[in-house]
Amino acid sequence: MQSYTQINMLSSSTVKYLAIVNCVEGAFITDALMGADPTFFDKQIKKSLIKARRWGLANSNRLFALMMFELWRREYGISLST
């Protein structure tokens, strides 16, 4: 987590850019995970991971892994139903 002094040293355009990137990336991850097949991962767990990330918890690696799995599953049509 960056300190207030470090953030304060950034230009206002950089801060706006970072806010937009964070918002767009967060929306993409949220859409990908919340639209996923519920038979693979519990929806409440996914929600709690996304919410915790917004509050600054360092769980990006978990979200990234879940998102990549979901994108792979969609690309190759993988499902648990027979």
Sequence and secondary structure as in RCSB ss.txt:
>XXXX:A:sequence
MQSYTQINMLSSSTVKYLAIVNCVEGAFITDALMGADPTFFDKQIKKSLIKARRWGLANSNRLFALMMFELWRRE
YGISLST
>XXXX:A:secstr
   HHHHHTS HHHHHHHHHHHHHHHHHHHHHHHTS TTTS HHHHHHHHHHHHTT S HHHHHHHHHHHHHHHH
HT  S  
